Amino acid sequence: MAKFAVLDGENVINTIVADSKTIAEEITGKMCIEFTTENAEPGGTYIGGVFLQRKPYPSWILDSDNIWQAPIPKPEYNELDYKEYGWDEITLSWIEK
C-alpha cells in the first residue's frame, strides 16, 4: 500500500492509502500524487514537484529549503529560564507563553 496526496489543483485536500495511483484516483475522483519521505498534508500545496506544508501564518515566508519561516527569528531557548515562545500574528512578534 502506498500513500497518496489528493489534489485539487495545487492544493492538497486529503491523503489516502491505496494499492495504486489508479485506485486512489478512482476512489477520490481527483488527481493523486504518491509521497514517501515528504509530508503531504491537507491544507498544504504541491508546487513544482514539492509538497509544501500549510503556511502557519500569513506573515511567514518560504525559505530556500521550502520551509515556512517567521519574519523574525524565534528567540533561542534558554535552559535556565525555561521560557517557551509562540508566534503572535497581530504584533508580528514572538511572545512568551
RAVENUR-V209781 format. One record per pair of residues at least 24 apart in sequence whose ideal C-beta (glycine too) atoms are under 6 Angstrom apart, sorted by the first residue. I is the first residue (numbers start at 1). J is the second residue. Records with the same first field share a line. If there is no record, write none. Layout:
I->J + J
This chain:
2->34
3->35
4->32 + 34
5->33 + 35 + 40
6->30 + 32
7->31 + 46
10->45 + 46 + 47
11->45
12->40 + 42 + 44
13->42
14->42
15->40
57->87 + 89
59->92
